[in-house]
Amino acid sequence: MGDVGRYREGRGRGSVPSNQRAMFGHTKQTHWVRRDSSLSQYTHSHACPNGPHLHSAATSTMQSYARRAALRAPAFTRSLATATEKPVLMKEFKIYRWNPDTPEEKPTLQSYKIDLNQTGPMILDALIKIKNEIDPTLTFRRSCREGICGSCAMNIDGQNTLACLCRIDRAPQKDSKIYPLPHMYIVKDLVPDLTQFYKQYKSIQPWLQNDNPPPTGEHLQSPEDRKKLDGLYECILCACCSTSCPSYWWNQDEYLGPAALMQAYRWIADSRDTHGQERKEKMQNDMSMYRCHTIFNCSRTCPKGLNPAAAIANIKLELAANA
């Protein structure tokens, strides 16, 4: 009879001879295919009545597939199981509120309670949840949510920091108090007016100044000179350091403050800048820099882990050396 497993129905090479079709009850609707070294049959619904065994084989094959699917069903069902819901963990947030549209009303602390298991881990997540689901009038700044832009700087439980980097204390019995940055004019709620802060930053001319451009058009810098800028250029101007400085609180009209002074030193220390001497001369007065009394609040509160106090000390050393 030969190896019928290698035959397929059709014309030309590979067709099943007519005598074999008759022997096996074969019609044009029946195909013989070899799979896994065994002979499997596939028939259409109108197969020849002379080959009932083909229907039985097909039925047996379908039943086998059904049994296999049934065995797999419990595993599929288990994968659809849902996790057990977490218990409710309520926490109270007391947030500074003031509306410029009603200036006759004094600022207040407004309380909000939210379920910590239904929000993210950071203070900014809680503020967003309160604004979206409880009180849409709550106003605050935010942008990147990654500690890069500095927009969400505020005073949280007595510490100037970024709301997107400050984790929520999950102790339910202890409320969290949130204020805007201290000793600043307030636009609304948690939004401080940073006009003076940016004006001071602009006054130090925070850009590269070089009167002798290199012939190649590119300002090259050695790895050693580049390393001097580490811990300076990372400042994101969130104003946490300046608004934590008592000297800045009382003299911010004239004292530049930690943030602006650290940025000034960033350009003084840059080997590509040729205006370092002019930059230092602008600060050679009683107020611009010497109001720093090394309290170190600026270094303690910086959310990026920078050290503005060290930068100010370096400027003082360079000014003393030039005296």
Phi and psi in degrees as GROMACS dihedral restraints (atoms count N, CA, C in turn):
[ dihedral_restraints ]
;  ai    aj    ak    al  type     phi  dphi    fc
    3     4     5     6     1    87.3    20    10
    4     5     6     7     1   177.4    20    10
    6     7     8     9     1   -87.6    20    10
    7     8     9    10     1    94.1    20    10
    9    10    11    12     1   -73.6    20    10
   10    11    12    13     1   -13.1    20    10
   12    13    14    15     1   -64.1    20    10
   13    14    15    16     1   -20.8    20    10
   15    16    17    18     1   -92.2    20    10
   16    17    18    19     1    -0.2    20    10
   18    19    20    21     1   -94.6    20    10
   19    20    21    22     1   146.4    20    10
   21    22    23    24     1  -131.9    20    10
   22    23    24    25     1   147.6    20    10
   24    25    26    27     1   -65.0    20    10
   25    26    27    28     1   140.1    20    10
   27    28    29    30     1   151.2    20    10
   28    29    30    31     1  -171.7    20    10
   30    31    32    33     1   -95.2    20    10
   31    32    33    34     1   160.6    20    10
   33    34    35    36     1    72.8    20    10
   34    35    36    37     1  -149.6    20    10
   36    37    38    39     1   -62.1    20    10
   37    38    39    40     1   132.7    20    10
   39    40    41    42     1    96.1    20    10
   40    41    42    43     1    -2.7    20    10
   42    43    44    45     1   -72.0    20    10
   43    44    45    46     1   147.0    20    10
   45    46    47    48     1   -78.0    20    10
   46    47    48    49     1   128.7    20    10
   48    49    50    51     1   -60.1    20    10
   49    50    51    52     1   152.4    20    10
   51    52    53    54     1   -62.6    20    10
   52    53    54    55     1   -36.1    20    10
   54    55    56    57     1   -66.0    20    10
   55    56    57    58     1   -34.1    20    10
   57    58    59    60     1   -73.5    20    10
   58    59    60    61     1   -34.0    20    10
   60    61    62    63     1   -62.1    20    10
   61    62    63    64     1   -40.9    20    10
   63    64    65    66     1   -67.6    20    10
   64    65    66    67     1   -39.0    20    10
   66    67    68    69     1   -63.9    20    10
   67    68    69    70     1   -38.6    20    10
   69    70    71    72     1  -100.4    20    10
   70    71    72    73     1    12.4    20    10
   72    73    74    75     1    64.4    20    10
   73    74    75    76     1    34.0    20    10
   75    76    77    78     1   -83.3    20    10
   76    77    78    79     1   136.8    20    10
   78    79    80    81     1  -123.7    20    10
   79    80    81    82     1   176.2    20    10
   81    82    83    84     1   -69.1    20    10
   82    83    84    85     1   -13.0    20    10
   84    85    86    87     1   -94.0    20    10
   85    86    87    88     1     0.7    20    10
   87    88    89    90     1  -109.8    20    10
   88    89    90    91     1   134.8    20    10
   90    91    92    93     1  -122.2    20    10
   91    92    93    94     1   141.2    20    10
   93    94    95    96     1  -112.0    20    10
   94    95    96    97     1   124.6    20    10
   96    97    98    99     1  -133.8    20    10
   97    98    99   100     1   136.7    20    10
   99   100   101   102     1   -88.5    20    10
  100   101   102   103     1   126.9    20    10
  102   103   104   105     1  -136.4    20    10
  103   104   105   106     1   124.5    20    10
  105   106   107   108     1    53.5    20    10
  106   107   108   109     1    44.7    20    10
  108   109   110   111     1    60.7    20    10
  109   110   111   112     1    21.8    20    10
  111   112   113   114     1  -129.9    20    10
  112   113   114   115     1   158.7    20    10
  114   115   116   117     1   -94.6    20    10
  115   116   117   118     1   116.7    20    10
  117   118   119   120     1  -112.9    20    10
  118   119   120   121     1   145.5    20    10
  120   121   122   123     1  -115.8    20    10
  121   122   123   124     1   139.3    20    10
  123   124   125   126     1  -126.2    20    10
  124   125   126   127     1   121.3    20    10
  126   127   128   129     1  -125.4    20    10
  127   128   129   130     1   153.7    20    10
  129   130   131   132     1   -88.4    20    10
  130   131   132   133     1   168.8    20    10
  132   133   134   135     1   -66.7    20    10
  133   134   135   136     1   -23.0    20    10
  135   136   137   138     1  -106.0    20    10
  136   137   138   139     1    41.3    20    10
  138   139   140   141     1   -67.2    20    10
  139   140   141   142     1   164.4    20    10
  141   142   143   144     1   -64.8    20    10
  142   143   144   145     1   134.1    20    10
  144   145   146   147     1   -64.5    20    10
  145   146   147   148     1   -14.7    20    10
  147   148   149   150     1   -74.0    20    10
  148   149   150   151     1    -8.1    20    10
  150   151   152   153     1  -123.7    20    10
  151   152   153   154     1    59.9    20    10
  153   154   155   156     1   -64.2    20    10
  154   155   156   157     1   -25.0    20    10
  156   157   158   159     1   -64.6    20    10
  157   158   159   160     1   -23.6    20    10
  159   160   161   162     1   -69.1    20    10
  160   161   162   163     1   -39.0    20    10
  162   163   164   165     1   -62.8    20    10
  163   164   165   166     1   -41.2    20    10
  165   166   167   168     1   -63.0    20    10
  166   167   168   169     1   -41.4    20    10
  168   169   170   171     1   -64.2    20    10
  169   170   171   172     1   -42.2    20    10
  171   172   173   174     1   -64.0    20    10
  172   173   174   175     1   -41.5    20    10
  174   175   176   177     1   -63.2    20    10
  175   176   177   178     1   -41.6    20    10
  177   178   179   180     1   -62.6    20    10
  178   179   180   181     1   -40.1    20    10
  180   181   182   183     1   -63.9    20    10
  181   182   183   184     1   -43.7    20    10
  183   184   185   186     1   -64.3    20    10
  184   185   186   187     1   -38.2    20    10
  186   187   188   189     1   -65.0    20    10
  187   188   189   190     1   -37.2    20    10
  189   190   191   192     1   -63.1    20    10
  190   191   192   193     1   -43.1    20    10
  192   193   194   195     1   -61.8    20    10
  193   194   195   196     1   -40.1    20    10
  195   196   197   198     1   -64.2    20    10
  196   197   198   199     1   -40.9    20    10
  198   199   200   201     1   -63.8    20    10
  199   200   201   202     1   -41.0    20    10
  201   202   203   204     1   -63.2    20    10
  202   203   204   205     1   -41.3    20    10
  204   205   206   207     1   -63.9    20    10
  205   206   207   208     1   -37.1    20    10
  207   208   209   210     1   -66.2    20    10
  208   209   210   211     1   -35.5    20    10
  210   211   212   213     1   -67.9    20    10
  211   212   213   214     1   -31.3    20    10
  213   214   215   216     1   -81.4    20    10
  214   215   216   217     1   -18.0    20    10
  216   217   218   219     1   -59.4    20    10
  217   218   219   220     1   -43.8    20    10
  219   220   221   222     1   -59.5    20    10
  220   221   222   223     1   -39.8    20    10
  222   223   224   225     1   -63.0    20    10
  223   224   225   226     1   -40.4    20    10
  225   226   227   228     1   -65.2    20    10
  226   227   228   229     1   -39.0    20    10
  228   229   230   231     1   -65.9    20    10
  229   230   231   232     1   -39.9    20    10
  231   232   233   234     1   -63.1    20    10
  232   233   234   235     1   -33.3    20    10
  234   235   236   237     1   -67.5    20    10
  235   236   237   238     1   -17.8    20    10
  237   238   239   240     1   -89.7    20    10
  238   239   240   241     1     1.0    20    10
  240   241   242   243     1   -66.8    20    10
  241   242   243   244     1   142.4    20    10
  243   244   245   246     1   -97.4    20    10
  244   245   246   247     1   150.4    20    10
  246   247   248   249     1   -70.7    20    10
  247   248   249   250     1   152.3    20    10
  249   250   251   252     1   -66.7    20    10
  250   251   252   253     1   133.2    20    10
  252   253   254   255     1   -65.2    20    10
  253   254   255   256     1   139.9    20    10
  255   256   257   258     1   -75.7    20    10
  256   257   258   259     1   150.1    20    10
  258   259   260   261     1   -68.6    20    10
  259   260   261   262     1   157.4    20    10
  261   262   263   264     1   -70.1    20    10
  262   263   264   265     1   131.9    20    10
  264   265   266   267     1  -129.9    20    10
  265   266   267   268     1    90.5    20    10
  267   268   269   270     1   -82.9    20    10
  268   269   270   271     1   140.5    20    10
  270   271   272   273     1  -139.3    20    10
  271   272   273   274     1   144.7    20    10
  273   274   275   276     1   -98.8    20    10
  274   275   276   277     1   133.2    20    10
  276   277   278   279     1  -116.6    20    10
  277   278   279   280     1   126.8    20    10
  279   280   281   282     1  -106.2    20    10
  280   281   282   283     1   116.5    20    10
  282   283   284   285     1  -119.3    20    10
  283   284   285   286     1   135.3    20    10
  285   286   287   288     1   -65.4    20    10
  286   287   288   289     1   129.8    20    10
  288   289   290   291     1  -129.4    20    10
  289   290   291   292     1   132.1    20    10
  291   292   293   294     1  -154.5    20    10
  292   293   294   295     1   131.7    20    10
  294   295   296   297     1  -113.7    20    10
  295   296   297   298     1   120.2    20    10
  297   298   299   300     1   -66.4    20    10
  298   299   300   301     1   -16.8    20    10
  300   301   302   303     1   -73.5    20    10
  301   302   303   304     1   -18.4    20    10
  303   304   305   306     1  -127.7    20    10
  304   305   306   307     1    69.6    20    10
  306   307   308   309     1   -66.0    20    10
  307   308   309   310     1   -17.5    20    10
  309   310   311   312     1   -72.8    20    10
  310   311   312   313     1   -17.4    20    10
  312   313   314   315     1   -89.0    20    10
  313   314   315   316     1   134.4    20    10
  315   316   317   318     1   -75.2    20    10
  316   317   318   319     1   154.7    20    10
  318   319   320   321     1   -61.3    20    10
  319   320   321   322     1   147.2    20    10
  321   322   323   324     1  -135.8    20    10
  322   323   324   325     1   164.8    20    10
  324   325   326   327     1  -102.9    20    10
  325   326   327   328     1   117.5    20    10
  327   328   329   330     1  -102.4    20    10
  328   329   330   331     1   135.7    20    10
  330   331   332   333     1   -95.5    20    10
  331   332   333   334     1   139.6    20    10
  333   334   335   336     1  -135.7    20    10
  334   335   336   337     1   140.6    20    10
  336   337   338   339     1  -118.7    20    10
  337   338   339   340     1   130.4    20    10
  339   340   341   342     1  -134.7    20    10
  340   341   342   343     1   158.4    20    10
  342   343   344   345     1   -85.0    20    10
  343   344   345   346     1   116.3    20    10
  345   346   347   348     1   -66.1    20    10
  346   347   348   349     1   -22.3    20    10
  348   349   350   351     1   -81.6    20    10
  349   350   351   352     1    -0.4    20    10
  351   352   353   354     1  -117.6    20    10
  352   353   354   355     1    20.1    20    10
  354   355   356   357     1  -144.4    20    10
  355   356   357   358     1   172.8    20    10
  357   358   359   360     1   -74.3    20    10
  358   359   360   361     1   178.1    20    10
  360   361   362   363     1   -84.7    20    10
  361   362   363   364     1   -11.8    20    10
  363   364   365   366     1  -101.6    20    10
  364   365   366   367     1   158.9    20    10
  366   367   368   369     1   -58.9    20    10
  367   368   369   370     1   -38.9    20    10
  369   370   371   372     1   -62.6    20    10
  370   371   372   373     1   -35.5    20    10
  372   373   374   375     1   -61.1    20    10
  373   374   375   376     1   -40.9    20    10
  375   376   377   378     1   -65.9    20    10
  376   377   378   379     1   -41.8    20    10
  378   379   380   381     1   -63.1    20    10
  379   380   381   382     1   -42.0    20    10
  381   382   383   384     1   -64.7    20    10
  382   383   384   385     1   -40.4    20    10
  384   385   386   387     1   -64.2    20    10
  385   386   387   388     1   -42.5    20    10
  387   388   389   390     1   -61.9    20    10
  388   389   390   391     1   -44.4    20    10
  390   391   392   393     1   -67.5    20    10
  391   392   393   394     1   -39.4    20    10
  393   394   395   396     1   -77.1    20    10
  394   395   396   397     1   -32.6    20    10
  396   397   398   399     1  -116.4    20    10
  397   398   399   400     1   -19.5    20    10
  399   400   401   402     1  -118.0    20    10
  400   401   402   403     1   -54.4    20    10
  402   403   404   405     1  -138.9    20    10
  403   404   405   406     1    97.2    20    10
  405   406   407   408     1   -70.3    20    10
  406   407   408   409     1    -9.2    20    10
  408   409   410   411     1   -82.2    20    10
  409   410   411   412     1   -11.9    20    10
  411   412   413   414     1   -62.9    20    10
  412   413   414   415     1   130.6    20    10
  414   415   416   417     1  -120.7    20    10
  415   416   417   418     1   130.6    20    10
  417   418   419   420     1  -159.0    20    10
  418   419   420   421     1   163.3    20    10
  420   421   422   423     1   -94.7    20    10
  421   422   423   424     1   146.5    20    10
  423   424   425   426     1  -163.2    20    10
  424   425   426   427     1   158.7    20    10
  426   427   428   429     1  -154.5    20    10
  427   428   429   430     1   -81.8    20    10
  429   430   431   432     1   -76.5    20    10
  430   431   432   433     1   -31.0    20    10
  432   433   434   435     1    64.1    20    10
  433   434   435   436     1    20.2    20    10
  435   436   437   438     1  -131.4    20    10
  436   437   438   439     1    13.6    20    10
  438   439   440   441     1    71.5    20    10
  439   440   441   442     1    28.5    20    10
  441   442   443   444     1  -111.0    20    10
  442   443   444   445     1   -38.6    20    10
  444   445   446   447     1   -88.9    20    10
  445   446   447   448     1   -27.7    20    10
  447   448   449   450     1    80.2    20    10
  448   449   450   451     1     7.6    20    10
  450   451   452   453     1   -67.2    20    10
  451   452   453   454     1   -37.4    20    10
  453   454   455   456     1   -92.5    20    10
  454   455   456   457     1    28.9    20    10
  456   457   458   459     1   -66.3    20    10
  457   458   459   460     1   132.7    20    10
  459   460   461   462     1  -162.2    20    10
  460   461   462   463     1   173.0    20    10
  462   463   464   465     1   -97.8    20    10
  463   464   465   466     1   114.6    20    10
  465   466   467   468     1  -117.5    20    10
  466   467   468   469     1   115.9    20    10
  468   469   470   471     1    52.2    20    10
  469   470   471   472     1    42.1    20    10
  471   472   473   474     1    86.1    20    10
  472   473   474   475     1     3.7    20    10
  474   475   476   477     1  -125.3    20    10
  475   476   477   478     1   128.1    20    10
  477   478   479   480     1   -71.4    20    10
  478   479   480   481     1   126.2    20    10
  480   481   482   483     1  -162.9    20    10
  481   482   483   484     1  -176.2    20    10
  483   484   485   486     1   -98.5    20    10
  484   485   486   487     1   131.0    20    10
  486   487   488   489     1   -63.8    20    10
  487   488   489   490     1   -28.0    20    10
  489   490   491   492     1   -77.7    20    10
  490   491   492   493     1   -15.2    20    10
  492   493   494   495     1  -108.0    20    10
  493   494   495   496     1    -6.3    20    10
  495   496   497   498     1   -94.7    20    10
  496   497   498   499     1   116.9    20    10
  498   499   500   501     1   -76.6    20    10
  499   500   501   502     1   147.5    20    10
  501   502   503   504     1   -74.1    20    10
  502   503   504   505     1   131.4    20    10
  504   505   506   507     1   -72.6    20    10
  505   506   507   508     1   114.7    20    10
  507   508   509   510     1   -83.0    20    10
  508   509   510   511     1     8.3    20    10
  510   511   512   513     1   -72.1    20    10
  511   512   513   514     1   111.0    20    10
  513   514   515   516     1   -67.1    20    10
  514   515   516   517     1   -25.5    20    10
  516   517   518   519     1   -77.9    20    10
  517   518   519   520     1    -9.6    20    10
  519   520   521   522     1  -111.1    20    10
  520   521   522   523     1   116.8    20    10
  522   523   524   525     1   -79.5    20    10
  523   524   525   526     1   162.3    20    10
  525   526   527   528     1  -111.9    20    10
  526   527   528   529     1   132.6    20    10
  528   529   530   531     1  -107.7    20    10
  529   530   531   532     1   129.7    20    10
  531   532   533   534     1  -125.0    20    10
  532   533   534   535     1   123.0    20    10
  534   535   536   537     1  -123.9    20    10
  535   536   537   538     1   162.7    20    10
  537   538   539   540     1   -71.8    20    10
  538   539   540   541     1   170.6    20    10
  540   541   542   543     1   -56.0    20    10
  541   542   543   544     1   135.6    20    10
  543   544   545   546     1   -73.1    20    10
  544   545   546   547     1   155.7    20    10
  546   547   548   549     1    57.8    20    10
  547   548   549   550     1    38.4    20    10
  549   550   551   552     1  -129.1    20    10
  550   551   552   553     1   149.9    20    10
  552   553   554   555     1   -64.9    20    10
  553   554   555   556     1   143.4    20    10
  555   556   557   558     1  -106.5    20    10
  556   557   558   559     1   131.6    20    10
  558   559   560   561     1   -78.3    20    10
  559   560   561   562     1   -51.1    20    10
  561   562   563   564     1  -171.2    20    10
  562   563   564   565     1   137.2    20    10
  564   565   566   567     1    49.0    20    10
  565   566   567   568     1  -110.4    20    10
  567   568   569   570     1   -98.6    20    10
  568   569   570   571     1    16.3    20    10
  570   571   572   573     1  -104.4    20    10
  571   572   573   574     1   108.9    20    10
  573   574   575   576     1   -84.7    20    10
  574   575   576   577     1   157.4    20    10
  576   577   578   579     1   -87.5    20    10
  577   578   579   580     1   111.8    20    10
  579   580   581   582     1  -100.4    20    10
  580   581   582   583     1    19.8    20    10
  582   583   584   585     1   -59.0    20    10
  583   584   585   586     1   -49.5    20    10
  585   586   587   588     1   -65.3    20    10
  586   587   588   589     1   -38.2    20    10
  588   589   590   591     1   -60.3    20    10
  589   590   591   592     1   -47.1    20    10
  591   592   593   594     1   -72.6    20    10
  592   593   594   595     1   -29.2    20    10
  594   595   596   597     1   -63.3    20    10
  595   596   597   598     1   -42.1    20    10
  597   598   599   600     1   -66.2    20    10
  598   599   600   601     1   -39.4    20    10
  600   601   602   603     1   -62.3    20    10
  601   602   603   604     1   -41.6    20    10
  603   604   605   606     1   -64.2    20    10
  604   605   606   607     1   -31.8    20    10
  606   607   608   609     1   -66.0    20    10
  607   608   609   610     1   -22.6    20    10
  609   610   611   612     1   -86.1    20    10
  610   611   612   613     1     1.2    20    10
  612   613   614   615     1    53.9    20    10
  613   614   615   616     1    69.4    20    10
  615   616   617   618     1   -81.2    20    10
  616   617   618   619     1    64.1    20    10
  618   619   620   621     1  -150.1    20    10
  619   620   621   622     1   161.7    20    10
  621   622   623   624     1   -70.4    20    10
  622   623   624   625     1   128.3    20    10
  624   625   626   627     1  -123.0    20    10
  625   626   627   628     1   119.5    20    10
  627   628   629   630     1  -146.6    20    10
  628   629   630   631     1   116.5    20    10
  630   631   632   633     1   -82.6    20    10
  631   632   633   634     1    -8.1    20    10
  633   634   635   636     1  -124.0    20    10
  634   635   636   637     1    80.2    20    10
  636   637   638   639     1   -62.8    20    10
  637   638   639   640     1   139.8    20    10
  639   640   641   642     1   -66.3    20    10
  640   641   642   643     1   150.5    20    10
  642   643   644   645     1   -63.1    20    10
  643   644   645   646     1   -27.5    20    10
  645   646   647   648     1   -79.6    20    10
  646   647   648   649     1   -10.2    20    10
  648   649   650   651     1    83.7    20    10
  649   650   651   652     1     0.8    20    10
  651   652   653   654     1  -126.2    20    10
  652   653   654   655     1   131.8    20    10
  654   655   656   657     1   -84.2    20    10
  655   656   657   658     1   103.8    20    10
  657   658   659   660     1   -83.3    20    10
  658   659   660   661     1   154.3    20    10
  660   661   662   663     1  -148.1    20    10
  661   662   663   664     1   135.9    20    10
  663   664   665   666     1   -74.6    20    10
  664   665   666   667     1   157.3    20    10
  666   667   668   669     1   -57.8    20    10
  667   668   669   670     1   -34.1    20    10
  669   670   671   672     1   -66.4    20    10
  670   671   672   673     1   -44.4    20    10
  672   673   674   675     1   -66.9    20    10
  673   674   675   676     1   -36.7    20    10
  675   676   677   678     1   -65.1    20    10
  676   677   678   679     1   -35.5    20    10
  678   679   680   681     1   -65.9    20    10
  679   680   681   682     1   -24.4    20    10
  681   682   683   684     1   -64.8    20    10
  682   683   684   685     1   -20.4    20    10
  684   685   686   687     1   -87.7    20    10
  685   686   687   688     1   -10.4    20    10
  687   688   689   690     1   -62.5    20    10
  688   689   690   691     1   135.9    20    10
  690   691   692   693     1    86.2    20    10
  691   692   693   694     1     1.0    20    10
  693   694   695   696     1  -118.5    20    10
  694   695   696   697     1   -50.8    20    10
  696   697   698   699     1   -72.2    20    10
  697   698   699   700     1   -15.1    20    10
  699   700   701   702     1   -74.7    20    10
  700   701   702   703     1    -7.9    20    10
  702   703   704   705     1   -58.0    20    10
  703   704   705   706     1   133.2    20    10
  705   706   707   708     1  -107.2    20    10
  706   707   708   709     1     9.5    20    10
  708   709   710   711     1    55.6    20    10
  709   710   711   712     1    45.3    20    10
  711   712   713   714     1   -81.0    20    10
  712   713   714   715     1   -16.3    20    10
  714   715   716   717     1    75.0    20    10
  715   716   717   718     1    10.8    20    10
  717   718   719   720     1   -62.2    20    10
  718   719   720   721     1   -40.5    20    10
  720   721   722   723     1   -71.0    20    10
  721   722   723   724     1   -47.4    20    10
  723   724   725   726     1   -62.9    20    10
  724   725   726   727     1   -40.3    20    10
  726   727   728   729     1   -80.0    20    10
  727   728   729   730     1    -2.1    20    10
  729   730   731   732     1   -99.9    20    10
  730   731   732   733     1    -1.3    20    10
  732   733   734   735     1   -93.8    20    10
  733   734   735   736     1   118.0    20    10
  735   736   737   738     1   -58.6    20    10
  736   737   738   739     1   -35.9    20    10
  738   739   740   741     1   -63.9    20    10
  739   740   741   742     1   -36.4    20    10
  741   742   743   744     1   -71.2    20    10
  742   743   744   745     1   -32.9    20    10
  744   745   746   747     1   -58.3    20    10
  745   746   747   748     1   -43.2    20    10
  747   748   749   750     1   -95.0    20    10
  748   749   750   751     1   -14.2    20    10
  750   751   752   753     1  -133.1    20    10
  751   752   753   754     1    29.2    20    10
  753   754   755   756     1   -70.6    20    10
  754   755   756   757     1    -9.9    20    10
  756   757   758   759     1   -72.1    20    10
  757   758   759   760     1   -26.0    20    10
  759   760   761   762     1  -123.3    20    10
  760   761   762   763     1   -35.6    20    10
  762   763   764   765     1   -78.1    20    10
  763   764   765   766     1   127.9    20    10
  765   766   767   768     1   -68.4    20    10
  766   767   768   769     1   -31.9    20    10
  768   769   770   771     1    90.2    20    10
  769   770   771   772     1   161.8    20    10
  771   772   773   774     1   -59.5    20    10
  772   773   774   775     1   -41.7    20    10
  774   775   776   777     1   -64.8    20    10
  775   776   777   778     1   -49.2    20    10
  777   778   779   780     1   -65.4    20    10
  778   779   780   781     1   -38.1    20    10
  780   781   782   783     1   -69.0    20    10
  781   782   783   784     1   -37.6    20    10
  783   784   785   786     1   -66.2    20    10
  784   785   786   787     1   -37.3    20    10
  786   787   788   789     1   -68.7    20    10
  787   788   789   790     1   -33.4    20    10
  789   790   791   792     1   -62.9    20    10
  790   791   792   793     1   -43.3    20    10
  792   793   794   795     1   -68.7    20    10
  793   794   795   796     1   -29.0    20    10
  795   796   797   798     1   -57.2    20    10
  796   797   798   799     1   -37.6    20    10
  798   799   800   801     1   -86.1    20    10
  799   800   801   802     1   -29.1    20    10
  801   802   803   804     1   -64.9    20    10
  802   803   804   805     1   -38.5    20    10
  804   805   806   807     1   -80.9    20    10
  805   806   807   808     1    -9.5    20    10
  807   808   809   810     1   -77.2    20    10
  808   809   810   811     1   119.8    20    10
  810   811   812   813     1   -66.3    20    10
  811   812   813   814     1   -17.6    20    10
  813   814   815   816     1   -84.3    20    10
  814   815   816   817     1   -15.2    20    10
  816   817   818   819     1   -90.7    20    10
  817   818   819   820     1   133.7    20    10
  819   820   821   822     1  -107.0    20    10
  820   821   822   823     1     7.9    20    10
  822   823   824   825     1  -109.8    20    10
  823   824   825   826     1    25.7    20    10
  825   826   827   828     1   -61.0    20    10
  826   827   828   829     1   -39.3    20    10
  828   829   830   831     1   -65.4    20    10
  829   830   831   832     1   -42.9    20    10
  831   832   833   834     1   -64.0    20    10
  832   833   834   835     1   -37.5    20    10
  834   835   836   837     1   -62.6    20    10
  835   836   837   838     1   -43.1    20    10
  837   838   839   840     1   -69.0    20    10
  838   839   840   841     1   -36.0    20    10
  840   841   842   843     1   -63.9    20    10
  841   842   843   844     1   -32.9    20    10
  843   844   845   846     1   -65.8    20    10
  844   845   846   847     1   -24.7    20    10
  846   847   848   849     1   -97.5    20    10
  847   848   849   850     1     3.9    20    10
  849   850   851   852     1   -82.6    20    10
  850   851   852   853     1    70.4    20    10
  852   853   854   855     1  -152.0    20    10
  853   854   855   856     1   179.5    20    10
  855   856   857   858     1   -75.1    20    10
  856   857   858   859     1   -23.2    20    10
  858   859   860   861     1  -110.5    20    10
  859   860   861   862     1   -39.6    20    10
  861   862   863   864     1   -55.5    20    10
  862   863   864   865     1   -42.1    20    10
  864   865   866   867     1  -127.8    20    10
  865   866   867   868     1   -33.9    20    10
  867   868   869   870     1   -76.1    20    10
  868   869   870   871     1     2.8    20    10
  870   871   872   873     1   -77.7    20    10
  871   872   873   874     1    -6.9    20    10
  873   874   875   876     1   -70.7    20    10
  874   875   876   877     1   123.0    20    10
  876   877   878   879     1  -112.3    20    10
  877   878   879   880     1    24.5    20    10
  879   880   881   882     1    49.6    20    10
  880   881   882   883     1    50.5    20    10
  882   883   884   885     1   -79.4    20    10
  883   884   885   886     1   -27.0    20    10
  885   886   887   888     1    71.3    20    10
  886   887   888   889     1    13.7    20    10
  888   889   890   891     1   -60.0    20    10
  889   890   891   892     1   -35.1    20    10
  891   892   893   894     1   -61.8    20    10
  892   893   894   895     1   -43.9    20    10
  894   895   896   897     1   -73.0    20    10
  895   896   897   898     1   -32.2    20    10
  897   898   899   900     1   -70.8    20    10
  898   899   900   901     1   -31.9    20    10
  900   901   902   903     1   -97.2    20    10
  901   902   903   904     1   -11.7    20    10
  903   904   905   906     1   -59.1    20    10
  904   905   906   907     1   118.9    20    10
  906   907   908   909     1   -70.5    20    10
  907   908   909   910     1   -13.0    20    10
  909   910   911   912     1   -97.4    20    10
  910   911   912   913     1     1.3    20    10
  912   913   914   915     1    73.0    20    10
  913   914   915   916     1    25.0    20    10
  915   916   917   918     1   -88.4    20    10
  916   917   918   919     1   173.8    20    10
  918   919   920   921     1  -129.6    20    10
  919   920   921   922     1    79.1    20    10
  921   922   923   924     1   -60.4    20    10
  922   923   924   925     1   -32.8    20    10
  924   925   926   927     1   -61.9    20    10
  925   926   927   928     1   -37.3    20    10
  927   928   929   930     1   -67.4    20    10
  928   929   930   931     1   -38.7    20    10
  930   931   932   933     1   -63.8    20    10
  931   932   933   934     1   -41.9    20    10
  933   934   935   936     1   -64.2    20    10
  934   935   936   937     1   -40.9    20    10
  936   937   938   939     1   -62.4    20    10
  937   938   939   940     1   -37.5    20    10
  939   940   941   942     1   -66.4    20    10
  940   941   942   943     1   -37.2    20    10
  942   943   944   945     1   -64.6    20    10
  943   944   945   946     1   -43.0    20    10
  945   946   947   948     1   -60.2    20    10
  946   947   948   949     1   -40.0    20    10
  948   949   950   951     1   -63.9    20    10
  949   950   951   952     1   -42.3    20    10
  951   952   953   954     1   -68.6    20    10
  952   953   954   955     1   -37.1    20    10
  954   955   956   957     1   -67.2    20    10
  955   956   957   958     1   -38.3    20    10
  957   958   959   960     1   -66.5    20    10
  958   959   960   961     1   -35.6    20    10
  960   961   962   963     1   -69.0    20    10
  961   962   963   964     1   -29.2    20    10
  963   964   965   966     1   -87.2    20    10
  964   965   966   967     1    -8.8    20    10
